[in-house]
């Protein structure tokens, strides 16, 4: 492996002997940077791409704790994982390190085997997080791509995703499940990629054959996302396929009714309609919030799950705040 392809680790310790031990332990697998004080460590993080920091605590001038605070206060470095390597071995010392944001704590004298294992583990976690973030970005970009065919700002998918998260939390979702729904929601209309622009942007009522084509975006979206046993993409496929089903069974593509419609899709249905009604489109003017609320209440038990309509009403202050925060440019969203 070329040196520039290796992960970069910054070793910070005022004792040259300690730096030598760490150097011999890690130099065969990683690119190493060295600092003997906190100021030099901070300087290197501003000029070099550092993947992990092994940080001593007791140093002249800035302590390791001070360095950690500075790194966590800077948006450019706050995500860089820090492992404290120190002679301080009290439980309170270790707790202080974790409270400041360190990911691990190794006491001296160090064991090379332990150092290698801890470093490898933390870098693996970082790589996993990068992969997760990349996957989320791909999902969001696909959702935005579909939305751009219908709404040039693409803000609809942002608003309705946040609406969905708030509704899910009020409906009993855990924080983790609600966050997954937040990230899956942008894919709800990805199937519109397969619908002709002449139908998507038609200013008047669709003819029966045009409406049939429009309805296919639910199936197309599910096909684009594909089959997944669990996780984000499984949720995304489910809401793409079922978010146009209606509580009374009159929706599409399968005519599901009531509790047969997955809860995530029922949540998305309310969030999607509320934002669609209150947003301007090439084929319609924006409704007022009051008129949109009135329609959702009228459709309780018909289009929408009655229990979720109650949740929607409870969440209204939060939803309106989200709506204002993510307004379309030029006042299209009113």
N, C-alpha and C positions, 0 to 999 in steps of 0.2 A: 504494500500500500504506500502510495506517495505521501510524503510528510504533510502536504497541504490538504490531503483528503482525510487526515486523521482528526478525531475530535480534539478540541483544544482545552486543556486544563490549566488553570492558574493556581500555582502553589504559593501561599502567603505565610511566611514564618520569619521571625527575626533571627533565628538560630540557623546558621549555614549547615550544621550537621543534620538538622531535621529536614532541610530542603534536599540534602544529598540522599537521605534515606528514601524520601518520596520519589526523587528523581530516578534512582535505581529500580524502584518498584514499578514505575509507570512508563518509563521512557521508551520501552519497546513497543508499546501499543498506542501511545497518545503523543500529540504535540504539546509540549510543556512551556509555560511561561512562569517566571519567578519574580516575586516581590518580597522585600525584607521589611516593609512597613505598609501601613494602611494607605497612605497617600499614593505611593507607587502602585499599589493594587488598584485603586480607583482610576488612576491615570491609564493603566493598561486596559481596563474594561471599557474605556472611552475610545481607545484606538484599535483594539483587537476584538475579534469575534470569539468570545469565551463561552464554552459549552458547560463548564462546571468549575467551581472554585473550592479548593481545600484551604480552609482558613484557620489560622491559629487565633487564640483569644488574647493571651497575655503578650502584648507587644508595646514598645515605647511609643508615645504619641497616641495615635488612634488605636484603641483596642479592637479586637476582632468583632466584638459586639457593635462598636461604632461603625466599622466598615459595613457590616451587615445592614445596619439601619440605613446608611447612605445608599447602598445598592437597592434596597427595597423601596426607597423613596423616589428613585429615578425610574421613570417608565421604560427607559431603554434597557435597564438591567434587572428590573424587579422580578422577571421570570427566570433569571439565571439561577440554577440550583446551587446551594451552598452547603458544604459539609464542614462542620467544625472539627478540627483536629487539635486537641488540647490536653494538657496535663490536668486540667480541672475535672475532677471525677465525682463531684457531689451531684445528687439528684437535682438539686436546685439549679446547679450550673447547666445541666443538660436541659432542664425545663426552660431556662432562660433562652438557650439557643433555639429551641423549637418555637418558643413564643415569638422570637424575632423573625421567624420565617425560614430557618434552616431545614433541610430535608433529612439530615442525618447528623450524628454526633459520634466521633471516634476518639477514644482516650489514648494518650501516650503512656508508655512506649507503644508504637503502632506495630501491628502484625501485618507484614506485606500481603499475606493471603487475605486478611480481612479488608485491607485497603482496596485491593484489586476487586474483590467481590462487591463491596459497597459502591465503588465507582462505576463498575459495569452495570449494576442494578439501576442506579440513578440515571445513567445515560440511556438505558433501555426504556425507562419510564418517560424520559424526555422525548425519545423517538416515537413512542406510542402516542404521546400527546400531540406531537406534530402530525402524525398520520390521522388522528382523530380530527384535528382542526382542518387539515386539508380536505378530508371527506366532507366535513360540514360546509366548507367553502364551495366544493363542487355541487353539493345539494342546493345550496343557496343560489349559486350562479345559474343552475338549470331552472330553478323556480323563477328567477328574475328574467331569464331568456324567454320563457313562456309568457310572462306578464308584459314584456315589452311589445308583444304582438297586439296587446289589448289596451295598454296604458303606458305611455312612453316613460313615465317617471319610475315605474316599478315599485313605488312606495306601498302599493296595496299589499304585497306579500309581507312586507315588514310589519305593517299595522295589524293585519289579521293574524299574523303569527303571535304577536304580543297579546292581542285580544284572547287568542286561544289558550295561551299559557295562563293568563289570569283566570279565565273561566275554568280551566282544568284544576287549578289550585283550589278554587272555591267549591268545585264539584268533588273534591276528595283525593285528587292526585297527590302523590308525593312530589317533593321538589325535583327529584331526578326524572320522574315520569313527565312532569310538566315541562321540564327543560327539553326532553326528547321531543315532545309535541311541538314546542317552539321551533326546533330545528327541522322537524319533518314538514311542518305546515307550508313552507314555501313551495313544496312540490305538489300541492293539491291540484293545480291546474296545468301541470307540465304537459299534459296531453294536448293542450291547445297548440303546441308546436305542429301537430299534425292536422290542424283545421285550417282551411283556406282563409286568407285575409278577407276575402269578399264576404264571407259569412260572419267572421268574428267582428268585423267593423261595419256591418250593414246598419244604416241609420234607422231603418224601419223594422217591422215585425218580420220574423223569419217565416218562409213558406214551410209547409210540412216536411218536404224532402230536405230542406236546409236545416230544420230543427233536428231531424234524425241524424244528420252529419254532425251537428254541434254536440249532440249527446254522446257521440263516440269518443269525445276527449277523455271521458272517465276511463274507458277501456284502454285507450291509447296510452294514457298516463301510467296505468298499472303495468302495461306491457313494457314501457320504457324503463321503469324502475326495476321490474323483474321480481322473481320469487326469492324471498329471504326468510329464513326460519325465525329470526328474532331481530331486535335492535332497531336502529333508526330507519333503515331502508324498509324494513317490514312495516313499520308504522306509516312511513311515507306512501308505500304502495296501498295500504289499507284506506288511507284518507283520500288518495287520488281516485280510487275505485268507488268509494261509498259516500263521498260527501254531498252528492246530489240525491241520495235517498231521502224520503220524507217519512215522518212519523206515522202518517196514515196509509203508507204503502203506495202512494201515487208518484213516487220519484223514480229515478233511473240510476244505473242500468238494469238492476235486478228486481225492482219493486219490493224491496225489503220494507218491513214495518216495525215500529216500536223498538223493543229491546233487541231485536234481531240485527239492527243497525249497530255496528261497533260504536262504543261511547266516544272514541276519538273523532270519528266521522260526524257524530251528532254535534260535538263541540265545534268542529270546524265549520259545519253548516251555518250556525248562528254567527260566528265571527266573520265568515266570508260574506254572508248576505248583508250584515250590518255595514261592513266597509264598502261593499259594492254599491249599496243604495246611497250612501253619503259621499260617494266619489263621482266626479265627472268622467264620462266616457265619450268617445266619438259619436256614440249613438244615443246618449242620454245626458240630461243635466243632473247635478247632484241633488239629492233630497236633503231636507233639513234633518237634524238629529231627531227632533220630535216626531216627524212623520215616519222615520225609520223605526223608532221605538214602537210607535203605534202599530205598524205592520207586523213586527215581530210578536207583539202581544196578541194580535188578531190570529196569527198563524200558530199560536200555542195549541198543541194537540192535533194540528193538521200538518204543517210543514215541520215544526220543531217539537222536540221533546219538552213537555210542559215543565218538568223539573228543572231543565236547563234554562228555560225562559225565566224562571224565578231567580236562578243563579245570575243570569245576565242582568236582570234588574238590580240585583244587589251589587253587581260589579260596575254599574254605570259610571260612577265618578272616576274610577281607575281607567275605564275604557276611553272616556272622553279626554282624560289627561294624555293617554297614549296617542289618541287621534290628533291632538294639538301638537304633540312633540314630533310626530312624523308626518307633518302636513306635506301635501304635494307642492312643488314650487309654483309660484305665480298665482297661488290661491285657488288651484283647481279643486282641492278638497275643502269643503266648507261645512 
